[in-house]
Amino acid sequence: MRYLVIFLLILLLISCSYKEEKKISVSKGLPKKTEIEDIELKNWMKSLEEKPYKIGISKLKNPFIAPEILKSAMEKKEKKPLDLVGILEKRGERIALLQDNTRKGYIARVGTKIGNIEILEIGKDYIIIEEEGTNIYGEKEKNKRILYLKKERTL
């Protein structure tokens, strides 16, 4: 019985490995050899011949930062909290009176810099400031904000 099973397996393996070759006849009107041009291969070969290029890693943004983390990091960005507490006008020039969260006061004109903040414009009841900071990618960026004059509270 064993010999019969082994014999059948060998016969099966031999029959599976047998390939029948068929000859294809080509009519006389067609050329025997046709060439196919591989454009993609030519472009690839051409790109290999070019000089290698460099990638500035410092300019790449991090694709692995999740949107939630990016949003929270942008919200936590440190800003020097300034309040506009007064605007004086002297001989046509406006002067802004600013105060930070430690109650330290600043007197500022257009173009004055306080830390990373520059005063761009002083209006009747507002000022426009430009803050220079670094984003989470390490790039320097400038953001403009408007500070409005705080109304005095009465008790």
RAVENUR-V489303 format. One line per field, one symbol per residue. ss: DSSP state (a for helix, b for strand, c for the rest). phi: phi as a letter, one per 40 degrees, with the letter a starting at -180 (. if undefined). A space follows every 10 residues. Layout:
BEGIN
ss->???
phi->???
END
This chain:
BEGIN
ss->caaaaaaaaa aaaaaaaccc cccccccccc ccccccccaa aaaaaaaaac ccccccaaac ccccccaaaa aaaaaccccc cbbbbbbbbb ccbbbbbbbb ccccbbbbcc ccbbccbbbb bbcccbbbbb bbbbcccccb bbbbbbbbbc ccccc
phi->.ccccccccc ccccccccbc cbcbcbcccc ccbbbbcccc cccccccccc ccbbbccccc ccccccdccc ccccccdcbc cbbcbabbbb fgbcbcbbac ccgccbbbbc gcbbgcbbcc abbcbabbbb bbabcccgcc abbcbbbccc cccbc
END
